Amino acid sequence: MSITPGPRDEETAVREGGVAGRTRPEAMSIGPAPRDEETAVREGGVAGRAGRGAPAGRGAQTAEAARATPTDLVSRVAGAQWGVIGSRQLIDCGVSTSTISRWVKSGRLHCRYPGVYTVGHAWLPVEGELMAALLAAGPGAALSHATAAWWWGLIEGRPETIEVSVPSRRHAPPAGLRFHHPRRLEPASHRRFPVTSVVQTLLDFAVRAALYETRRALAEAEFRGLVDLDEVRRALGRGRPGSATLRTALARHQPELAMTRNRFEAAFLELCESVGIPVPAFNTMVCGHRVDAVWREQRVVVELDGLQGHRTRAQLETDHARDLTLRQHGFEVRRYTWRQVTQKGAQVVADLPSNVRALAAP
């Protein structure tokens, strides 16, 4: 177990058996310890305290570090881990098991998972929740599946259950966590946390995700420059979980999916695909206005009217003023509802201007 100090102007990367990496400073809710107070927890003890197995003479210890109390050391470790600490780390800080029990009873520690505690209060920021899950999983654990997809930015909604891949089956996951046990686990590091590689994340995500969700994640990964499609193809294999769905997603890969903001826009994209019409550009600026979809060369704009954005008089006035501006600049504007796109697709296609329909593959 070790805490690996980061660069001089960055936070300390804390790990217990492999929890490491770095995060965006603005994402942290508990700030890191100052550089001169960073704590390095090594096998057998905490830096600043004698520990069994610590190399003799390795790293001169300052007088301040030598005087550090277990409480000081716990604060430093937990402060670098968003308020979370593991039982092994507590012991390395010089806290006995009986003291741990006493601190839990007094409210100084709050048990998050078996062997994992929050210090001072039970609330945790997102990063603290992820750290607690990794500590609960044990050495070598990494964020994976939907949690990894979210942490890489491939999906928008944060999954309710934190998913972690663990090298071995040591114990069952506590409530709120899901453990996976891959044959091979070679985690990457992203925003200060160990996480499965983007390719492995796509495969894992595709095991349970719908085809649309997998296509959207794949498009997002490519848009962000996180993955090469040939690398994804090479990772596919017979009997490898997620390969079938991901292979279909690759065959139907549409980069423009990364520009859609919601399922409504994706449904319109899929409608265009189904009849062989090249998909329009989504959420781009035209004549000073952001439009839902546009075939710029054909000068055709499509607006998708969901109830949320088109209910009030002011919203309707804005929509019509925008349509008027677009028409004055030579654009045809079409508006469709969710029901029309998803249930009356043939009518929507027939209503598109002829120069767009003519784009359909024969």
FITORMAR-148773 format. One record per residue (C-alpha): residue number from 1; x, y, z. Coordinates in nm, 3 decimals. Each point is the difference from the previous one (the first is absolute). Layout:
BEGIN
<r nr="NUM" x="X" y="Y" z="Z"/>
...
***
This chain:
BEGIN
<r nr="1" x="0.000" y="0.000" z="0.000"/>
<r nr="2" x="0.150" y="0.333" z="-0.094"/>
<r nr="3" x="-0.072" y="0.364" z="-0.053"/>
<r nr="4" x="0.185" y="0.119" z="-0.306"/>
<r nr="5" x="0.079" y="0.373" z="0.013"/>
<r nr="6" x="-0.095" y="0.177" z="-0.322"/>
<r nr="7" x="0.170" y="0.295" z="-0.167"/>
<r nr="8" x="0.070" y="0.301" z="0.219"/>
<r nr="9" x="-0.315" y="0.187" z="-0.099"/>
<r nr="10" x="-0.235" y="-0.296" z="0.001"/>
<r nr="11" x="-0.184" y="-0.204" z="0.257"/>
<r nr="12" x="0.147" y="-0.304" z="0.169"/>
<r nr="13" x="-0.107" y="-0.319" z="-0.172"/>
<r nr="14" x="-0.115" y="-0.241" z="0.267"/>
<r nr="15" x="-0.024" y="-0.369" z="-0.054"/>
<r nr="16" x="-0.064" y="-0.305" z="0.203"/>
<r nr="17" x="0.107" y="-0.292" z="-0.210"/>
<r nr="18" x="-0.031" y="0.183" z="-0.330"/>
<r nr="19" x="-0.236" y="0.297" z="0.052"/>
<r nr="20" x="0.181" y="0.277" z="-0.183"/>
<r nr="21" x="-0.013" y="0.268" z="-0.268"/>
<r nr="22" x="-0.107" y="0.362" z="0.006"/>
<r nr="23" x="-0.313" y="0.210" z="-0.038"/>
<r nr="24" x="-0.091" y="0.348" z="-0.110"/>
<r nr="25" x="0.056" y="0.240" z="0.292"/>
<r nr="26" x="-0.346" y="0.152" z="-0.047"/>
<r nr="27" x="-0.159" y="-0.344" z="0.052"/>
<r nr="28" x="0.141" y="-0.037" z="0.351"/>
<r nr="29" x="-0.213" y="0.080" z="0.299"/>
<r nr="30" x="0.273" y="-0.074" z="0.253"/>
<r nr="31" x="0.326" y="0.168" z="-0.083"/>
<r nr="32" x="0.337" y="-0.173" z="0.005"/>
<r nr="33" x="0.252" y="0.043" z="0.278"/>
<r nr="34" x="0.270" y="0.259" z="-0.068"/>
<r nr="35" x="0.314" y="-0.130" z="-0.164"/>
<r nr="36" x="0.203" y="-0.002" z="0.321"/>
<r nr="37" x="-0.268" y="-0.205" z="0.176"/>
<r nr="38" x="-0.050" y="-0.271" z="-0.261"/>
<r nr="39" x="0.001" y="-0.341" z="0.161"/>
<r nr="40" x="0.158" y="-0.304" z="-0.158"/>
<r nr="41" x="-0.149" y="-0.320" z="0.139"/>
<r nr="42" x="0.228" y="-0.293" z="-0.066"/>
<r nr="43" x="-0.001" y="-0.369" z="0.081"/>
<r nr="44" x="0.015" y="-0.042" z="0.374"/>
<r nr="45" x="-0.057" y="0.359" z="0.101"/>
<r nr="46" x="-0.055" y="0.368" z="-0.075"/>
<r nr="47" x="0.280" y="0.234" z="-0.098"/>
<r nr="48" x="0.101" y="0.189" z="0.311"/>
<r nr="49" x="-0.062" y="-0.307" z="0.219"/>
<r nr="50" x="0.220" y="-0.304" z="0.027"/>
<r nr="51" x="-0.151" y="-0.294" z="-0.187"/>
<r nr="52" x="0.096" y="-0.361" z="-0.018"/>
<r nr="53" x="0.169" y="-0.076" z="-0.328"/>
<r nr="54" x="0.079" y="0.364" z="-0.079"/>
<r nr="55" x="0.348" y="0.029" z="-0.155"/>
<r nr="56" x="0.247" y="0.133" z="0.256"/>
<r nr="57" x="0.110" y="0.357" z="-0.068"/>
<r nr="58" x="-0.233" y="0.043" z="-0.295"/>
<r nr="59" x="-0.137" y="0.353" z="-0.009"/>
<r nr="60" x="0.115" y="0.231" z="0.277"/>
<r nr="61" x="-0.292" y="0.067" z="0.232"/>
<r nr="62" x="-0.059" y="0.352" z="0.118"/>
<r nr="63" x="-0.053" y="0.077" z="0.366"/>
<r nr="64" x="-0.354" y="0.113" z="-0.080"/>
<r nr="65" x="-0.083" y="-0.331" z="-0.171"/>
<r nr="66" x="0.152" y="-0.195" z="0.288"/>
<r nr="67" x="-0.230" y="0.183" z="0.242"/>
<r nr="68" x="-0.313" y="-0.068" z="-0.206"/>
<r nr="69" x="-0.273" y="-0.171" z="0.198"/>
<r nr="70" x="-0.226" y="-0.274" z="-0.140"/>
<r nr="71" x="-0.276" y="0.262" z="-0.023"/>
<r nr="72" x="0.225" y="0.226" z="-0.207"/>
<r nr="73" x="0.088" y="-0.285" z="-0.234"/>
<r nr="74" x="-0.361" y="-0.109" z="-0.040"/>
<r nr="75" x="-0.099" y="0.357" z="-0.088"/>
<r nr="76" x="0.271" y="0.020" z="-0.265"/>
<r nr="77" x="-0.084" y="-0.333" z="-0.161"/>
<r nr="78" x="-0.376" y="0.061" z="0.005"/>
<r nr="79" x="0.047" y="0.357" z="-0.122"/>
<r nr="80" x="0.182" y="-0.129" z="-0.306"/>
<r nr="81" x="-0.276" y="-0.258" z="-0.060"/>
<r nr="82" x="-0.304" y="0.229" z="0.013"/>
<r nr="83" x="-0.078" y="-0.091" z="0.359"/>
<r nr="84" x="0.033" y="-0.378" z="-0.032"/>
<r nr="85" x="0.242" y="-0.241" z="0.165"/>
<r nr="86" x="0.035" y="-0.378" z="0.014"/>
<r nr="87" x="0.050" y="-0.212" z="0.310"/>
<r nr="88" x="0.347" y="-0.106" z="-0.116"/>
<r nr="89" x="0.093" y="0.364" z="-0.042"/>
<r nr="90" x="-0.131" y="0.080" z="0.348"/>
<r nr="91" x="0.219" y="-0.270" z="0.146"/>
<r nr="92" x="0.299" y="0.129" z="-0.197"/>
<r nr="93" x="-0.069" y="0.341" z="0.153"/>
<r nr="94" x="0.040" y="-0.155" z="0.345"/>
<r nr="95" x="-0.370" y="-0.038" z="0.083"/>
<r nr="96" x="-0.082" y="-0.327" z="0.176"/>
<r nr="97" x="-0.306" y="-0.208" z="-0.079"/>
<r nr="98" x="-0.146" y="0.082" z="0.341"/>
<r nr="99" x="0.050" y="0.371" z="-0.068"/>
<r nr="100" x="-0.170" y="-0.038" z="-0.338"/>
<r nr="101" x="-0.303" y="-0.151" z="0.175"/>
<r nr="102" x="0.000" y="0.281" z="0.256"/>
<r nr="103" x="0.023" y="0.267" z="-0.271"/>
<r nr="104" x="-0.293" y="-0.157" z="-0.185"/>
<r nr="105" x="-0.212" y="0.008" z="0.319"/>
<r nr="106" x="0.092" y="0.362" z="0.068"/>
<r nr="107" x="-0.075" y="0.111" z="-0.357"/>
<r nr="108" x="0.357" y="0.088" z="-0.090"/>
<r nr="109" x="-0.014" y="-0.275" z="-0.264"/>
<r nr="110" x="-0.304" y="-0.105" z="-0.204"/>
<r nr="111" x="-0.004" y="-0.346" z="-0.156"/>
<r nr="112" x="-0.067" y="0.030" z="-0.373"/>
<r nr="113" x="0.071" y="-0.361" z="-0.091"/>
<r nr="114" x="0.159" y="-0.280" z="0.201"/>
<r nr="115" x="0.354" y="0.118" z="0.066"/>
<r nr="116" x="-0.055" y="0.342" z="-0.160"/>
<r nr="117" x="-0.077" y="0.316" z="0.196"/>
<r nr="118" x="-0.072" y="0.368" z="-0.046"/>
<r nr="119" x="0.169" y="0.237" z="0.241"/>
<r nr="120" x="-0.202" y="0.250" z="0.199"/>
<r nr="121" x="-0.326" y="-0.026" z="-0.194"/>
<r nr="122" x="-0.187" y="-0.246" z="-0.218"/>
<r nr="123" x="-0.046" y="0.224" z="-0.307"/>
<r nr="124" x="0.236" y="-0.053" z="-0.292"/>
<r nr="125" x="0.062" y="0.179" z="-0.329"/>
<r nr="126" x="-0.018" y="-0.209" z="-0.316"/>
<r nr="127" x="0.374" y="-0.063" z="0.008"/>
<r nr="128" x="-0.026" y="-0.120" z="0.358"/>
<r nr="129" x="-0.272" y="-0.247" z="-0.094"/>
<r nr="130" x="0.217" y="-0.139" z="-0.278"/>
<r nr="131" x="0.301" y="-0.022" z="0.231"/>
<r nr="132" x="-0.207" y="-0.181" z="0.263"/>
<r nr="133" x="-0.113" y="-0.252" z="-0.260"/>
<r nr="134" x="0.357" y="-0.065" z="-0.112"/>
<r nr="135" x="0.121" y="-0.044" z="0.358"/>
<r nr="136" x="-0.288" y="-0.238" z="0.066"/>
<r nr="137" x="0.094" y="-0.206" z="-0.305"/>
<r nr="138" x="0.362" y="-0.030" z="0.107"/>
<r nr="139" x="0.343" y="0.018" z="-0.165"/>
<r nr="140" x="0.011" y="0.019" z="-0.378"/>
<r nr="141" x="-0.361" y="0.110" z="-0.041"/>
<r nr="142" x="-0.108" y="0.236" z="-0.279"/>
<r nr="143" x="-0.320" y="0.180" z="-0.097"/>
<r nr="144" x="-0.167" y="-0.191" z="-0.282"/>
<r nr="145" x="-0.311" y="-0.058" z="-0.211"/>
<r nr="146" x="-0.259" y="0.280" z="0.019"/>
<r nr="147" x="0.189" y="0.182" z="0.276"/>
<r nr="148" x="0.313" y="0.007" z="-0.214"/>
<r nr="149" x="-0.202" y="0.113" z="-0.303"/>
<r nr="150" x="-0.133" y="0.289" z="0.206"/>
<r nr="151" x="0.342" y="0.087" z="0.144"/>
<r nr="152" x="0.151" y="0.007" z="-0.351"/>
<r nr="153" x="-0.287" y="0.227" z="-0.111"/>
<r nr="154" x="-0.152" y="-0.251" z="-0.243"/>
<r nr="155" x="-0.345" y="0.018" z="0.161"/>
<r nr="156" x="-0.172" y="0.288" z="0.174"/>
<r nr="157" x="-0.198" y="-0.142" z="0.289"/>
<r nr="158" x="0.190" y="-0.120" z="0.305"/>
<r nr="159" x="-0.091" y="-0.367" z="0.063"/>
<r nr="160" x="-0.172" y="-0.070" z="0.329"/>
<r nr="161" x="0.217" y="-0.304" z="0.074"/>
<r nr="162" x="0.377" y="0.039" z="0.007"/>
<r nr="163" x="0.161" y="-0.276" z="-0.205"/>
<r nr="164" x="0.354" y="-0.114" z="0.072"/>
<r nr="165" x="0.218" y="-0.269" z="-0.155"/>
<r nr="166" x="0.211" y="-0.200" z="0.244"/>
<r nr="167" x="0.284" y="-0.241" z="-0.086"/>
<r nr="168" x="-0.120" y="-0.275" z="0.235"/>
<r nr="169" x="-0.313" y="-0.114" z="0.181"/>
<r nr="170" x="0.079" y="0.097" z="0.357"/>
<r nr="171" x="-0.347" y="0.079" z="0.126"/>
<r nr="172" x="-0.349" y="0.091" z="-0.111"/>
<r nr="173" x="-0.067" y="0.368" z="-0.072"/>
<r nr="174" x="-0.180" y="0.205" z="0.264"/>
<r nr="175" x="-0.336" y="0.157" z="-0.082"/>
<r nr="176" x="0.022" y="0.272" z="-0.263"/>
<r nr="177" x="0.305" y="-0.148" z="-0.172"/>
<r nr="178" x="0.040" y="-0.254" z="-0.277"/>
<r nr="179" x="0.326" y="-0.193" z="-0.037"/>
<r nr="180" x="0.124" y="-0.159" z="-0.322"/>
<r nr="181" x="0.284" y="-0.249" z="-0.026"/>
<r nr="182" x="0.161" y="0.010" z="-0.346"/>
<r nr="183" x="0.268" y="-0.248" z="-0.095"/>
<r nr="184" x="0.234" y="0.288" z="-0.076"/>
<r nr="185" x="-0.005" y="0.346" z="0.150"/>
<r nr="186" x="0.241" y="0.267" z="-0.121"/>
<r nr="187" x="-0.144" y="0.328" z="0.125"/>
<r nr="188" x="0.075" y="0.339" z="-0.144"/>
<r nr="189" x="0.004" y="0.319" z="0.206"/>
<r nr="190" x="-0.248" y="0.277" z="-0.071"/>
<r nr="191" x="-0.072" y="0.304" z="0.215"/>
<r nr="192" x="0.190" y="-0.151" z="0.289"/>
<r nr="193" x="-0.181" y="-0.331" z="0.013"/>
<r nr="194" x="0.085" y="-0.348" z="-0.131"/>
<r nr="195" x="-0.249" y="-0.082" z="-0.273"/>
<r nr="196" x="-0.025" y="-0.259" z="-0.273"/>
<r nr="197" x="0.134" y="0.110" z="-0.339"/>
<r nr="198" x="-0.243" y="0.167" z="-0.238"/>
<r nr="199" x="-0.012" y="-0.306" z="-0.227"/>
<r nr="200" x="-0.063" y="-0.234" z="0.293"/>
<r nr="201" x="-0.256" y="0.244" z="0.138"/>
<r nr="202" x="-0.191" y="-0.004" z="-0.331"/>
<r nr="203" x="-0.001" y="-0.380" z="-0.001"/>
<r nr="204" x="-0.115" y="-0.020" z="0.361"/>
<r nr="205" x="-0.264" y="0.269" z="-0.049"/>
<r nr="206" x="-0.138" y="-0.179" z="-0.308"/>
<r nr="207" x="-0.074" y="-0.313" z="0.204"/>
<r nr="208" x="-0.315" y="0.153" z="0.152"/>
<r nr="209" x="-0.053" y="0.323" z="-0.194"/>
<r nr="210" x="-0.247" y="0.036" z="-0.285"/>
<r nr="211" x="0.137" y="0.033" z="-0.351"/>
<r nr="212" x="-0.081" y="0.371" z="-0.013"/>
<r nr="213" x="0.185" y="0.060" z="0.329"/>
<r nr="214" x="0.301" y="-0.193" z="-0.128"/>
<r nr="215" x="0.001" y="0.193" z="-0.329"/>
<r nr="216" x="-0.024" y="0.327" z="0.191"/>
<r nr="217" x="0.290" y="-0.096" z="0.231"/>
<r nr="218" x="0.212" y="-0.107" z="-0.297"/>
<r nr="219" x="-0.069" y="0.328" z="-0.182"/>
<r nr="220" x="0.087" y="0.196" z="0.313"/>
<r nr="221" x="0.327" y="-0.191" z="0.045"/>
<r nr="222" x="0.104" y="0.076" z="-0.356"/>
<r nr="223" x="-0.115" y="0.363" z="0.022"/>
<r nr="224" x="0.214" y="0.052" z="0.311"/>
<r nr="225" x="0.300" y="-0.162" z="-0.166"/>
<r nr="226" x="0.015" y="-0.275" z="0.261"/>
<r nr="227" x="-0.005" y="-0.298" z="-0.232"/>
<r nr="228" x="0.093" y="-0.121" z="-0.345"/>
<r nr="229" x="-0.273" y="-0.200" z="-0.172"/>
<r nr="230" x="0.250" y="-0.254" z="-0.134"/>
<r nr="231" x="0.115" y="-0.061" z="0.356"/>
<r nr="232" x="-0.360" y="-0.069" z="0.100"/>
<r nr="233" x="-0.041" y="-0.245" z="-0.289"/>
<r nr="234" x="0.313" y="-0.188" z="0.102"/>
<r nr="235" x="-0.136" y="-0.039" z="0.352"/>
<r nr="236" x="-0.313" y="-0.183" z="-0.115"/>
<r nr="237" x="0.001" y="-0.376" z="0.028"/>
<r nr="238" x="-0.230" y="-0.299" z="-0.009"/>
<r nr="239" x="-0.131" y="-0.067" z="0.346"/>
<r nr="240" x="0.136" y="0.326" z="0.136"/>
<r nr="241" x="-0.281" y="0.174" z="0.192"/>
<r nr="242" x="-0.133" y="0.310" z="-0.174"/>
<r nr="243" x="0.156" y="-0.084" z="-0.338"/>
<r nr="244" x="-0.326" y="-0.067" z="-0.185"/>
<r nr="245" x="-0.164" y="0.331" z="0.095"/>
<r nr="246" x="0.319" y="0.198" z="-0.049"/>
<r nr="247" x="0.060" y="-0.161" z="-0.339"/>
<r nr="248" x="-0.347" y="0.114" z="-0.111"/>
<r nr="249" x="0.069" y="0.346" z="0.138"/>
<r nr="250" x="0.319" y="0.016" z="-0.205"/>
<r nr="251" x="-0.181" y="-0.113" z="-0.315"/>
<r nr="252" x="-0.257" y="0.275" z="0.055"/>
<r nr="253" x="0.244" y="0.254" z="0.137"/>
<r nr="254" x="-0.121" y="0.355" z="-0.041"/>
<r nr="255" x="0.232" y="0.271" z="0.138"/>
<r nr="256" x="-0.283" y="0.255" z="-0.005"/>
<r nr="257" x="-0.162" y="-0.188" z="0.289"/>
<r nr="258" x="0.252" y="0.169" z="0.227"/>
<r nr="259" x="-0.159" y="0.333" z="-0.087"/>
<r nr="260" x="-0.356" y="-0.101" z="0.092"/>
<r nr="261" x="-0.117" y="0.128" z="0.336"/>
<r nr="262" x="-0.281" y="-0.242" z="0.073"/>
<r nr="263" x="-0.187" y="-0.312" z="-0.108"/>
<r nr="264" x="-0.239" y="0.208" z="-0.214"/>
<r nr="265" x="0.279" y="0.127" z="-0.222"/>
<r nr="266" x="0.152" y="-0.348" z="-0.018"/>
<r nr="267" x="-0.339" y="-0.137" z="-0.108"/>
<r nr="268" x="-0.012" y="0.248" z="-0.287"/>
<r nr="269" x="0.354" y="-0.100" z="-0.097"/>
<r nr="270" x="-0.104" y="-0.365" z="-0.002"/>
<r nr="271" x="-0.306" y="0.084" z="-0.213"/>
<r nr="272" x="0.226" y="0.160" z="-0.259"/>
<r nr="273" x="0.228" y="-0.304" z="0.008"/>
<r nr="274" x="-0.293" y="-0.236" z="-0.047"/>
<r nr="275" x="-0.093" y="0.155" z="-0.336"/>
<r nr="276" x="0.355" y="0.062" z="-0.119"/>
<r nr="277" x="0.000" y="0.376" z="0.039"/>
<r nr="278" x="0.341" y="0.134" z="0.110"/>
<r nr="279" x="-0.034" y="0.122" z="0.356"/>
<r nr="280" x="-0.006" y="0.377" z="0.053"/>
<r nr="281" x="0.232" y="0.197" z="0.225"/>
<r nr="282" x="-0.141" y="0.034" z="0.351"/>
<r nr="283" x="0.007" y="0.291" z="0.243"/>
<r nr="284" x="0.193" y="0.238" z="-0.218"/>
<r nr="285" x="-0.025" y="0.375" z="-0.059"/>
<r nr="286" x="-0.196" y="0.128" z="-0.301"/>
<r nr="287" x="-0.060" y="0.373" z="-0.050"/>
<r nr="288" x="0.087" y="0.069" z="0.362"/>
<r nr="289" x="-0.234" y="-0.267" z="0.138"/>
<r nr="290" x="0.073" y="-0.348" z="0.128"/>
<r nr="291" x="-0.222" y="-0.243" z="-0.191"/>
<r nr="292" x="-0.080" y="-0.362" z="0.077"/>
<r nr="293" x="0.092" y="-0.135" z="-0.344"/>
<r nr="294" x="0.105" y="0.146" z="-0.333"/>
<r nr="295" x="0.084" y="-0.112" z="-0.351"/>
<r nr="296" x="0.202" y="0.312" z="-0.072"/>
<r nr="297" x="0.060" y="-0.053" z="-0.371"/>
<r nr="298" x="-0.371" y="-0.072" z="-0.057"/>
<r nr="299" x="-0.087" y="0.294" z="0.232"/>
<r nr="300" x="-0.244" y="-0.204" z="0.205"/>
<r nr="301" x="-0.037" y="0.028" z="0.379"/>
<r nr="302" x="-0.193" y="-0.243" z="0.220"/>
<r nr="303" x="-0.113" y="0.096" z="0.349"/>
<r nr="304" x="-0.110" y="-0.276" z="0.237"/>
<r nr="305" x="-0.267" y="0.132" z="0.232"/>
<r nr="306" x="0.004" y="-0.171" z="0.337"/>
<r nr="307" x="-0.252" y="0.115" z="0.258"/>
<r nr="308" x="0.263" y="0.125" z="0.242"/>
<r nr="309" x="0.142" y="0.266" z="-0.229"/>
<r nr="310" x="-0.313" y="0.116" z="-0.181"/>
<r nr="311" x="-0.277" y="0.044" z="0.257"/>
<r nr="312" x="-0.011" y="0.370" z="0.086"/>
<r nr="313" x="-0.108" y="0.300" z="-0.207"/>
<r nr="314" x="0.354" y="0.143" z="0.023"/>
<r nr="315" x="0.152" y="-0.322" z="-0.131"/>
<r nr="316" x="-0.245" y="-0.011" z="-0.289"/>
<r nr="317" x="0.076" y="0.362" z="-0.085"/>
<r nr="318" x="0.373" y="-0.076" z="0.001"/>
<r nr="319" x="-0.051" y="-0.305" z="-0.223"/>
<r nr="320" x="-0.202" y="0.191" z="-0.257"/>
<r nr="321" x="0.242" y="0.295" z="-0.001"/>
<r nr="322" x="0.286" y="-0.243" z="-0.068"/>
<r nr="323" x="-0.196" y="-0.172" z="-0.278"/>
<r nr="324" x="-0.069" y="0.338" z="-0.160"/>
<r nr="325" x="0.371" y="0.090" z="0.005"/>
<r nr="326" x="0.093" y="-0.336" z="-0.153"/>
<r nr="327" x="-0.259" y="0.034" z="-0.277"/>
<r nr="328" x="0.123" y="0.352" z="-0.077"/>
<r nr="329" x="0.343" y="-0.153" z="-0.062"/>
<r nr="330" x="-0.137" y="-0.261" z="-0.236"/>
<r nr="331" x="-0.042" y="-0.297" z="0.235"/>
<r nr="332" x="-0.307" y="-0.221" z="0.007"/>
<r nr="333" x="-0.105" y="-0.090" z="0.354"/>
<r nr="334" x="-0.184" y="-0.315" z="0.106"/>
<r nr="335" x="-0.124" y="-0.075" z="0.351"/>
<r nr="336" x="-0.085" y="-0.348" z="0.132"/>
<r nr="337" x="-0.108" y="-0.146" z="0.331"/>
<r nr="338" x="0.127" y="-0.311" z="0.177"/>
<r nr="339" x="-0.316" y="-0.189" z="-0.088"/>
<r nr="340" x="0.034" y="0.089" z="-0.367"/>
<r nr="341" x="0.364" y="-0.105" z="-0.018"/>
<r nr="342" x="-0.043" y="-0.326" z="0.192"/>
<r nr="343" x="-0.348" y="-0.109" z="-0.114"/>
<r nr="344" x="-0.059" y="0.171" z="-0.334"/>
<r nr="345" x="0.345" y="-0.012" z="-0.151"/>
<r nr="346" x="-0.121" y="-0.058" z="-0.357"/>
<r nr="347" x="-0.207" y="0.317" z="0.014"/>
<r nr="348" x="0.295" y="0.197" z="0.138"/>
<r nr="349" x="0.226" y="-0.123" z="-0.280"/>
<r nr="350" x="-0.264" y="0.084" z="-0.260"/>
<r nr="351" x="-0.030" y="0.349" z="0.148"/>
<r nr="352" x="0.371" y="0.076" z="-0.033"/>
<r nr="353" x="0.085" y="0.228" z="-0.294"/>
<r nr="354" x="0.059" y="-0.184" z="-0.326"/>
<r nr="355" x="0.367" y="0.098" z="-0.019"/>
<r nr="356" x="0.060" y="-0.182" z="0.331"/>
<r nr="357" x="-0.205" y="-0.305" z="-0.102"/>
<r nr="358" x="0.202" y="-0.015" z="-0.322"/>
<r nr="359" x="0.311" y="-0.066" z="0.212"/>
<r nr="360" x="-0.134" y="-0.344" z="0.095"/>
<r nr="361" x="0.211" y="-0.285" z="-0.126"/>
<r nr="362" x="-0.179" y="-0.187" z="-0.285"/>
***
